[in-house]
Amino acid sequence: MKRLFIALTLVAALAWLLWPQASPPPQAQQAARAAAAPIQSTAASDWLKRFYPEAGNTPQAAPPAYITAIESMADARINGEQRTPPIVRSNNAEAATPAELADHPAYKQYEARQNLRELAAFSAAVPEKIRQLREDISRGRAAGIAAELIAVQERKVQQLEEMRSQLISEHPEISAKP
């Protein structure tokens, strides 16, 4: 019984594969050919010329009104985003010596120095941030910003001052100078 079922299934599959296909009407064939044909609009060719100039072609700058989101993203991927600030690497980063890497207590001291350097940088940056926030608060009051929003900024200033004083009390080796 099982063999009969398998044989009938194979015969049905073979008949289905060999069955003649009905050809679609000529209008459908023309529509399918038109859909399969590569579409090269002037916008697409301009885009390609801008990003992939051929020999003799000069890149064309499109007016900003015609740049689509996809073109903008492609341009940013190739040429970088203009609004992105440059990456600035810190040259004063201290790398662990081979001796510190080999000795666990020495590496712990290295980590403690790095942590202290980071805390000192935070402590040094707080006064400037507080100054900026206070300027924002005064401009907000002058512009008539809602009192709730100004209160949020004042809480930020207060929390930064508290965090900095706590940091200095816990780590006296960090300078208290602004």
C-alpha positions in Angstrom: 0.0 0.0 0.0 2.8 2.3 0.9 4.6 1.6 -2.3 1.5 2.2 -4.4 1.0 5.6 -2.7 4.6 6.6 -3.4 4.4 5.5 -7.0 1.1 7.4 -7.6 2.7 10.5 -6.0 5.7 10.3 -8.3 3.5 9.8 -11.4 1.4 12.8 -10.5 4.4 15.0 -9.9 5.9 13.9 -13.3 2.6 14.6 -15.1 2.4 18.0 -13.5 5.9 18.9 -14.5 5.4 17.7 -18.1 1.9 19.3 -18.5 2.0 22.0 -21.3 1.9 25.5 -20.0 -0.7 27.9 -21.4 1.0 30.9 -22.8 -0.2 34.3 -21.4 -2.0 36.8 -23.7 0.3 39.0 -25.8 -0.6 42.1 -23.7 0.6 40.4 -20.5 3.8 39.4 -22.2 4.5 43.0 -23.3 3.7 44.2 -19.8 6.1 41.6 -18.3 8.9 42.6 -20.7 8.4 46.3 -19.9 8.5 45.6 -16.1 11.7 43.5 -16.5 13.4 46.1 -18.7 15.9 48.3 -16.7 14.5 51.7 -16.0 17.1 54.4 -16.2 15.5 57.7 -15.4 17.4 60.9 -15.5 17.3 61.2 -11.7 18.8 57.7 -11.4 21.5 58.4 -13.9 22.3 61.8 -12.3 22.6 60.0 -8.9 25.0 57.4 -10.4 27.1 60.1 -12.0 27.3 62.0 -8.8 28.5 59.0 -6.7 30.3 56.9 -9.3 31.6 59.2 -12.0 32.9 57.4 -15.1 35.9 58.6 -17.1 35.1 62.0 -18.5 32.0 62.5 -16.4 32.2 65.1 -13.8 30.1 64.6 -10.7 27.0 66.7 -10.7 25.8 68.4 -7.6 22.1 68.0 -7.3 20.1 70.9 -5.8 19.3 70.1 -2.1 15.5 70.1 -2.9 15.9 67.1 -5.1 18.0 65.0 -2.8 16.0 62.1 -1.5 16.6 60.4 1.8 18.3 57.4 0.1 20.6 59.6 -1.8 21.5 61.6 1.4 22.3 58.4 3.2 24.4 57.1 0.4 26.3 60.4 0.2 26.8 60.3 4.0 28.1 56.7 3.7 30.6 57.6 1.0 31.6 61.1 1.9 30.7 61.3 5.6 28.1 63.4 7.3 28.9 67.1 7.3 27.3 67.8 10.7 29.2 65.1 12.5 31.9 66.5 14.7 35.4 65.2 14.0 36.7 62.3 16.1 39.3 63.5 18.5 41.5 60.9 20.1 43.1 61.6 23.5 46.9 61.4 23.2 47.4 61.4 27.0 45.8 58.0 27.5 48.3 55.9 29.5 48.6 52.3 28.3 49.4 49.6 30.8 53.0 48.4 30.8 53.8 44.7 30.2 54.8 44.5 33.9 51.4 45.9 34.9 49.6 43.4 32.6 51.6 40.5 34.1 51.0 41.5 37.8 47.5 41.6 39.1 48.0 44.0 42.0 50.0 46.4 39.6 47.2 46.2 37.1 44.7 47.1 39.8 46.8 50.2 40.6 46.7 51.0 36.9 42.9 50.8 36.8 42.7 52.9 39.9 44.8 55.6 38.2 42.6 55.5 35.1 39.5 55.7 37.2 40.9 58.7 39.1 41.8 60.4 35.9 38.2 60.0 34.6 36.8 61.3 37.9 39.1 64.3 37.7 38.0 65.1 34.2 34.4 64.9 35.2 35.1 67.2 38.2 36.9 69.7 35.9 34.0 69.7 33.4 31.2 70.3 35.9 31.8 74.1 36.4 31.6 74.9 32.7 28.4 72.8 32.3 26.9 74.6 35.3 27.8 77.9 33.8 26.1 76.9 30.5 23.0 75.7 32.3 22.7 78.9 34.3 23.0 80.9 31.1 20.2 78.8 29.6 18.1 79.4 32.7 18.5 83.2 32.5 17.7 83.1 28.7 14.7 80.9 29.4 13.3 83.3 32.0 13.9 86.2 29.7 12.0 84.4 26.9 9.1 83.4 29.1 9.7 79.7 29.2 7.4 77.7 31.6 8.4 77.7 35.2 8.4 73.8 35.3 11.0 73.6 32.5 13.2 76.2 34.3 12.8 74.2 37.5 14.1 71.1 35.7 17.2 72.9 34.6 17.7 74.3 38.2 17.5 70.7 39.5 20.2 69.7 37.0 22.5 72.4 38.3 21.8 71.4 41.9 22.4 67.8 41.2 25.7 68.5 39.3 26.9 70.6 42.2 26.0 67.9 44.7 27.7 65.2 42.6 30.8 67.2 42.3 31.0 68.0 46.0 30.4 64.3 46.9 33.1 63.3 44.4 35.6 65.7 45.9 34.8 64.6 49.5 35.3 60.9 48.5 38.4 61.6 46.5 40.4 64.5 48.1 43.2 63.9 45.6 41.0 65.5 42.9 41.5 69.2 42.9 38.6 71.3 44.2 39.5 74.0 41.8 37.0 74.7 38.9 
